[in-house]
Amino acid sequence: MAIKRASSLCVMAIMLHGCLLPFFRVSTVACQTFKLSSTYRTEPISVATVIGLQMNQQTAVPLAEATLDGLHQMFRERNRIQTFDKITGLNSVRIINPAAMEIAKQRDIQLQELLALNETLPPLFCAPVLVKDNFDTLGMAATAGAVGLLDNLAAENAFVVQKVIDQGAVLLGKCNMGEFALSPDESAGSVYGIVRNPYDLDHTTAGSSGGGAAALAANLALLALGTDTGNSIRGPAAHCGVVGLRPSLGATSRSGVVPARLNRDTTGPIARTVSDVARLFEVVVGHDPKDNLTSLLLQEDLHLNISQSLDVNGLEGARVGVLRQLSDTPTTDPEFLALFNQAIDDMAVSGMQNMLSATCRNGYLNGKGIAYGFWNVNGTWEDLWNCQIAFPTDFDAYASAPNRTQRFKSLQQLYTAGAFHPSIATDLRDALAQRFEPSAYPPPFLYAKGFRCGCCDFFTDPCRMEFRRRLVESMDNAVVDVVIYPTWSNPPRLIGDTVSPDGNNSPTIAPHTGAPAITVPMGFNKAAGLQLLARPFDEARLLRVAYAYEQATMHRRASPLFPELQRGSGGAGAQRGASAVPFSG
């Protein structure tokens, strides 16, 4: 049976992003050999080798005479993710959804029906989406990167995953990730190893949503869903030159997701452009009866038609606060600081009304230098990340749910069995050593030492309540729309490097206050990201400013190992100015 062009769009979309490269040519780039010097070894990879593999799989699909059997045979023989993700050592995708092609065929039938009725297509129709490996997905285990959860199969999709599917997306597979989302520095786990940076395979992606960010940078999918506790969406997105949004706490559901710390966990979108992030956010936002925190949405007037209000002139009249306490530090990389200062200049050229030096009332950001959340209502300073007990408490509640199949029903069982990567042994041991309930933190012995900050949500923890109030008041008093700072102040580390400054600024404000923050490419000689932060539940304004900055600068570049695909010979790239330039350092 011949397949008509209009009726095979979804199958082709899945083949293009996840498997096959039909009727497309790869843009040419100069041959460059990458010699891997990191502690994680693979064979040296050359750009010419990768391009050769792609060009060898360029057989055009004769659409007029194509058959389902023929297309499926090509799908089986020419799987893009399995070929390129493995041979380069990128390691971004753990598993391809075995039902992806069947779902794509169903979507094509749905497409014909919708076109016949002249109805509007769902917003994510046919979009190939990857999800982080801590989301529950039917037919694919949610491992959170840990071998102890390879049998963790759920009876239903996570709430946000189901919302994405309901709006027409095709679940392409699951992304590799940092084990239990514990490390902000890298995305490595006992299930599938480490994710490499798609621009320099010797370097990290940061953690823990590194698989999704790397896969999008390598053009293996269109969209990705990640999670962010302190850094896990924004850090990898910045290191991989894509866009990542940490939504306001309470804007998106966490039910059906392996938790790290529910008092700071959120789920959010990653994409190559701000507009795609906005569209995916519009789909996943919403109240979930199984996640009490999303009841906050019922009290907020959250603008949900964000993608339609994005404006290239969105910086005109905007007031932006510059958080110099994060950008100007002794360990900040000079080139990163130069890129940040250039970003400020670019915003001014684009019509920004005023740029202010951001501070917070009563010296919150001045107490001990950079804003890392060490403020205490008692007038002393302590680490707001000090309490570790939320992790085992939240994990045990997730793992012991009756609809789960995995062997280990508690973190203690998994730890005792050694079913994890040795690199996180200390993290697990420290978390399990805190033998009290989160609501009982700080325990008496710490309270006697002056500790006052709690281990619960931002609306019950006294330190986080004050932090959030001061942030909003300070932004209101200065009349600023957003606050900006480098997502990381230093370039991606070499894999295995745990000593050099990381410059991770993402855990400082958004996780504690519940405010939304987005990272957008700020430059590409060192894969830098600009982070913008807004008031809680003000994603509309945040995305509007971020979009205007992105469109004014267009910093995204294609990786030389995974070049942007171009229709025909010499067609335009996916984005203006998308030349393949690897970062240095």
N, C-alpha and C positions, 0 to 999 in steps of 0.2 A: 504494500500500500504506500503510495507516494505521500510525503509529508509536505503540506503547503507551508510557505515561509511564515505566514501570519500565525499559523497554528503551532509552530514549534519554537516560539520565542523563549519560553521558559527552559526547555531542554537545552537550547543553545546557550542561554545565560549560565546555566549550571556547568555546561561543558567549558565555557570560556573561563569562568572564574575558578572552577574546582578541578577540571579534568583536562579538557581538550582545547586546542587552539585552532579551530577551523577558520578558514578563509581570512586569516590575519597574518601580517608580517611583523617581525620583530625589528624595532629600530636598531641601527648599528651603533656600536660604541667601540672605542679603542680597546684593544686587548690589554688586559692588566692582570697580573698574577698576584693573588693574595697569599702570602706566606704566613701561616698561622703560627704565632709564637706564644699563644696563651697556654695555660695549663690544661685546657681541654683540647685534645688534638683531633684533627681530621686530616685527610689528605689535602694538600694545597689545591685550591680551586682557581681556575682562570675564567675570566669573563667569556673568552672565546669558547671554552668548553660548554658553558651553560647555553650560550647562543646557538652553538652547534646542535645541542640536544633539541632546542626549540625548533630550529629550522628543519631538522630531520622529521619533525612531526607537523609539518605545515600542509600536508595534503588537504586540498580544498574539499569541502563537502558539496557535491553536486546536488543542490537543493531540488532541482526539478525532478530528479530520479531517486532521491534519497528514500531509504526504507528504514523502518524501525530497527530491523535486525542489523542493518549496516551501521546505523548510528550507535547502537548498543555495543557492537563489536569494537568500533573505534573507541568508545568510552572505556571498554575493558582494557584495551591495549595501550591507551595513551592517557594516563592519569597524571595531570599536571602537578597536583599537590604531592602525590607519592614520588614522582620523579624528581622535581626540583627541590622540594622541601628536604628530602633525605640527602640527595647527592651534594648539596651545598653545605649540609650540616645546619641549616637554618632551624629545623626542628620545631616549627611553630604549630603544626597541626598534629594532634595525637591520634585522632580517628576521623575517618570520613563517614558520614551518615550512610549506612547501607540502603536506606530508603530514599535518598535524595533524588535519584532519577525517576523513581515511581511518583514521588510528590511533584516533580517538575512536569511529568506527563499529565497529572491531574490538573495542575495549574493551566496547562495549555488547553485542556478541555473547558475549564472555567473561563479562560480568555475568550474562546469562541462564543461562549454563551453570553458573556458580558458585552462583547462587541455587537452581537446580534440584537441585543436589547438596548444598545447605545447607552449603557450604564458606565459610571465612573469606576475606574480600577481602584482597588484598595491601595493605600499609600506605599506599601512595600511590595507590591505585586512582583513576583518572580525574583526578588532581590536575594542573592546568595549570602547567607548570614552564618558566621561562625560564632560559637559561644564558648566562653571560658569553661574549663573542665571542672568547675565547682557548681555549675547549674545542673539541676535535675533535668534529664531529657529522656524521653521514652526510647528504650532500646539501646541506649549508650550509658555506661556507668559514669557517675560523677565522682571522679577520683580525687579532686583537689590536689593532684600531683603526687599522691601518696599510694604506694603499693597496697597499703592496708585497706584501701577503698576501691580496689579494682572490681569488687563484687557489689558495689553500691548502686543498685538499680532501683529506680523509683517507679511508682504506679502511675505517675502523672508528670507532665512537664512543670518546671518552675513557672510561677505566675507570669513573669515578664517574658519568658520564652514562649508561652502559649499566646500572649498578646501579639508578639511578633509574627507567629505563625498565622494567627487569625487575620492579620492584615496582609496576608498574601506572600510573605517571605518563604524561602526554601531553606531549611536548616541544613547547611552544608556539612557541618562536622563540629568537632570540639577542639579547642585550642590547648596547647601545652601551657603550663603555668608554674609559678613558684609554689613549692609545696606548702599547703595550708595557707597560702597567701601571707606568709610570715616575713619574708625578706623584701625590703624595698630596693635592694641593690641588684638582684638578679632574678631570673625566672628559671629555676632549676628544681627538679623533683626526682623522686625515686622511680616514677613510672616511665618517664620519657626523656630524662636527661635535661640538658640546659638549652634554652633558646638563645640563638646567636643574633647579633645585630645585623639586619639586612644590608647595612651600608659598610660594615667592616666586621667580618666574621670573627675577628679576634676579640670583639668587644661585647659588652652586655646590652640587654634591652631594659635594664632596671627591672623591678618586680612590682606586682606579681602577674599582671595581665600581659606579660611579654609576648605570649604566643599570638594573641589577637592583634596587637600592634604590629608585630613583625610580619604577620600574614598579610595585613592590609598594605603595608609598605611594599611588600613583594607582589602585590596584586593577585593574591590567591583568593580573595573574596571581596565583596563590596562593603559589607558592614560587619561589625563585631559587637558582642555584648561582653562587658567586663564587670569587675567589682572593684571597689575602692574603699579600703579601710583608712589608710593614711596617705597612700601615694599610688596605689596599684593600677589606676587607669591613667592618671596624668603623667607619671614618670615614664612608663613604657611608651606612651604616645609621643612625648617629647623626644626621647632617645631614638625613636623610629620615624620622626618627621611626619606624624599624622596628628589628628585632632582627637582629644579625649575630654569628655565632660563628667565631672563628679557632680551629680544633682544634689539639691538640698536634701538633707536627711528628712525622710518622710514623703518625698516626691515619688519614689519608685519602690516597689516591693522587694523584700529579701526572702520571702517564703520560697522554699524549694532550692535554697542555695546553701552549700556548706559554709557555716559561719566562721569568721575570724574573731570579730568583736561586734556583736549586734548593736552596741551602743554607738558605734561609728561606721559600721558597714553600710554601703549603699551599692546599688547596681546602676550601670550607666552605659552610654553609647561610645563607641570608637569608630571613626571613619576617616576618609582622606580629606574631607572638606567640612567646613562648619555647617553648610546647608544640609548635608547628609546626617550629621550629628543631630541637628535640630529636628529633622523628620523622624529619625529613630527615637529621639527623646519624646516627641509628641505621641508616639505609639506606646511606649513602655510606661509613661507616667500614669498614675491612677491609684485609687483606693483598693486595697486588698483586705478583705475581712480576716485573712490569716496573718496579716502583719499589722499589729496595732499602731505602729508608728505612722502608717499611711493615713490614719484617721485625721492627722494634722491637715491633710489636703482639704478636708471638709470645712476647715476654718479659714482657708486661704483663697484668695481670688487669683489663682494661677492662670495666666494667659496661655491657652493651649494651641493657638493658631500662630505659633512662633515662626515657622518656616515661611509663611506668607508675608510676614512683616519684616523679614531681613532686608536690609537696605545698604547698598554700597556707600551711601552717604551717612551711615549711622554714626560716624564719629563727629559729624558737624554739631557743634554746640555741646558735645560731651565733656564732662568734667572727670578727670582721672587722677587718682591718688597713687603716687609712686612710693613703694615700700623700700626705702633705701636701706633699712636695717637688714634686709635679706639680700639685696644686690651688692652692696658695698661692704664686703667682709674681707679679712686678710687672706682667706683661702679661695676667694672667687677667681676663676680663670679669667685672665685679662681679655681674651677674645670674647668670652661670654659677656663680660661687662660692656665691651664695645658694642656687641650686638644689642644688648638691652638699651643702651643709650641711643643707638640708632633707631630702635623700635619707638622710643619716646619721640624722636624727631619725626619719624614717619607718621605717627599719630597727629602731631602738630600740623604737618603738611596736609593731612586729610581733614582738617577742620576742627580738631579738638579745641574746645573753648579754653580750658585751663588745666594745667598740670600742677598738682600740689604735692608737697612732701607729706606722706601719710604717717600720722601718729594716732595713738589711741589715748583717750582721756585718762588722766591720773597715771600716765607713764607706763601703761601696760607694755608697750613695745620698746620701752627704753630701759627696763629694769636690768636685764643682763645681756644686752646686745641684741642678737637676732631673736625674733619671735618664735620660740619653739614650745610655747604653751607651758612655761614654768611658773605661771602666775598663780597666787593663792589668795583667796579672800582674806586670809589672816595677815596679809601684808608680807608674807614670806614667799619664797619661790620653790617650787617642786615640779617634778616631771609629771605632766598630765598623762603620760603613757605608762606610769609606774605600775598600775594595777594590771596584773596578767590573768586573774582568775576568770575574767569574762570569757576567755577562749575555751577552756575545758567545760565551763558551765553551759555555754551556748552550743558547743559541739555535742555534748552528751544529750541535750534536748533534741537536737536534730537527728543524731544517730539512733536514738532509742524509739523514734516514731514507728508506729506499727506498720506503715507502708514501705518499709525499707528491707532490703535483702542482705545487707552486708554482715559479715561475721562479727566485727568489732562494734559493740554498742556503747562504748565509752572511749575517751581519749586515753585513759589509764590502761585499758585492755590493749589498745593499739601500741602504746608505748612499751608495755611489758613484753609484747611479742616482737618488738624491734621492727615493726612494719613501716619504716620511714627512712628517709635519707639521713645519714650521720650528721650532715651539716646543720640540721635543726634539732639535734638532741638536746642541746642546752636550752633552747627556747621551750621545748616541751617539758623538760625537767623543771625549769623555773616556774612555768605556768601551773604545773601539777603540784608544786610545793606550796602554793598559796591556798591553804585549806580553810577557806571561809567563803561565804556567799558574797556576790558583788554588792548587795545592798548593805553588807556589814563592813564595807571598806570606807575609811581606814580602820583596821582592827585596833584594839586598845593600845598595844605597844607602839604602833605608829602614831596614833593620835597623841600619845604622851610626848612624842618627839616633835610635835607641831604639824603633822600632816592633817590636812582638812579636805583636800579634794577627794571626790568619791569615785565610784566605778560604775556609774549608771548613765542614763541618758542626759542630754543637755538640759532638759527641763526639770531634772531632779538633782543633778550634781551641782553644788553651790558654786564651784569654780567655773564650770562651763556655763552656767546661767549668767554669771557676771561677765565672763568673757564675751558671750553673745551680745549681751546688753551694751557693753562698752563698744564693741565693734560697730553695731548699728548706730549708736549715738554719735560716735566719732565720724562715721560716714555722713550722717545727717547734718551734723554741725559744720562739716566742711563742704557740704552739698556736692558730694562726689557720686558718680554713677557706679564706678568700679575701682578696684585697687589692683595694681599690677606689680609683678615681680618675676624674676626668672623661675621657671618651673624647677630646674636644677641650675646651680651656679657653676657646675663643672661638667666636662664632657663625659660620655659613657666610659666607664672603666674597662681596662683589659679584663677579660675573664680570668678569675683567680686572684685579682688584686683586691685586697680587703683593707689596704692601708692608706692609699692616696685619698684626698678629700673627695667626698661624693657631691656635696653641695645640694643635697635634697631639701628643697623648701616646701614641698607639698604637705607634709604633716603639720605645718605650723598653725594654720588658722581654720581651714575648712572643716577638717574632721571634728574639732572640738566645738565649733560654733554651729555646725550644721549648714553653713553657708555654701552656695554652689560655686564651683570653680572650673574653669576650662583652660586647657593648654592648646596653643596654636603655634605652628612653626614660626620661629623668630629668626632663623638663619640656617645655613646648611654647611658651612665649612666645618662645624662641629655638632650638627644635629641639635640645635638649641630650641627650647620651647619658651614661649611667653605665657605666663599664667595670669588670668584675669579672674577676679573674685568679686561677687556681688552680694547684696543683702539676701538673707534667706528667702527662698521662693520668688526671687526676681530673675529667673532664668531668661525671661524674654529680653530684658535689658542687657543681660550678660551676653547672650548670643548675638544680639544686634551689634554691639560694639565689637565683639570678636570677629563677626563676619566682615564688618567694614575694614578692620585691620588686615584680615586675611586677603581680602580682595585688593587692597591697596598695595600689598607687598608680594603676594603670591610666592612664598618662600619654598613651598613643597617641591622637592626634586625626586626624580625616579632613581632607584638604585641601579648601578651598572650591572649587578648580578641578576636583577629581576626587572629588566627594562619595561617601560610602559609599552603596551601594545598599540600599534597604529594600523588603522584600517587602510588597506592598499599600500602603495609605495610612496611614502612622503606625506601621509596624512598628518593632521595636527595632533599633537599630544593631548592627553586627557586634561591637562591644565596648561594655562599660559606660562611659558618659561620653564617647562618641566624637563630640564636637561639632567643627565645622570652625572652627578658629582659626588664622589665619596667624601665623607668627612675625615679629617685628620686628627690625630691625638688620641 
